[in-house]
């Protein structure tokens, strides 16, 4: 089977569960009235633009995840475009990245961690223009816990800096790649109050996010923005009360949702979470309705099974290691590779035995990787 077939739903989950790279907020969030914020005025392509930072909530609990939106208002009758893509690359030289900081009312300053000068990780994003319609707006969505760690209660002024590239819209409505964009440097701010922790109130937040995440049945369609928005937030709350909601998400007949659910459950040392992850290994094509052909559903089912194997490898549950090693003869080559990686990072007599056995696998990739891990343990041989 092709490796490409096994990574698409996993990438969907990875992108939304890390730093929230979704450029636009879900429609239902865009419709809500937001707390007033001071707008920054800029001119690009001869058009006056109003730009502001709007928090999803003006007041949150300590530990409650939330989003902020950088909003470009275009009050003119002239449609424009803004370049989108690459903002999430954690590299200090990246001119498109968001730079956040915060100042608490008593003067305490919160800054993001230092970034590397160069980033050598995977680059899985697309760059291109998005519409800033006439008399309309465009919103960048950012997941605040992925930008700043607010670890104590207080009233914070959140500052955001970003470089924007504005284009005019060509006659065909596409992307004029020869056009030089107007670049504007934006600095905007908004106020968020962080309230003291309250376990009861946090439980209510968890239930609200869980209900939003599982409100629509996605059996026959793709990823809903509102579901993944809530999923991203709920993943950031390390509370066992979130487990039933991820288990419910896993029951949907959608491969992307199943993959996301097992990965979210991987952080819990819980028998309920672990049994749910194991159930993901039983996913078959007939369990899915989000693909058109049987071949697509079979590939998607194998992707869910691979996600479940990864989740088992990452799980802190005591039975996880033995459950992972039990997959060493699985028909899916990539699941067997996950077993090799899991055995490679665990130093024990059992893991060494598993690696030795897998040097006889019928796949050369598996044999070579198992031998590599063994060589690292016995450098003199």
Secondary structure, 3 states (H helix, E strand, C coil): CCCHHHCHHHHHHHHHHCCCCCCCCCHHHHCCCCCCCCCEEEEECCEEEEEEEEECCCEEECCCCCEEEEEEEECCCCCEEEEECCCCCCECCCCCCCEEEEEECCCCEEECCCCECCCCCCCCCCCEEEEECCCEEEEEEEEHHHHCCCCCCEEEEEEEEEEEEEEECCCCCCCCCCCCCEEEEEEEEEEEEEECCCHHHHHHHHHHHHHHHCCCCCCCCCCCHHHHHHHHHHHCCCCHHHHHHHHHHHCCCCHHHHHHHHHHHCCCCCHHHHHHHHHHCCCCHHHCCCCCCHHHHHHHHHHHHHHHHHHHHHCCCCCHHHHHHCCCCCCCHHHHHHHHHHHHCCCCHHHHHHHHHHCCCCCHHHHHHHHHHHHHHCCCC
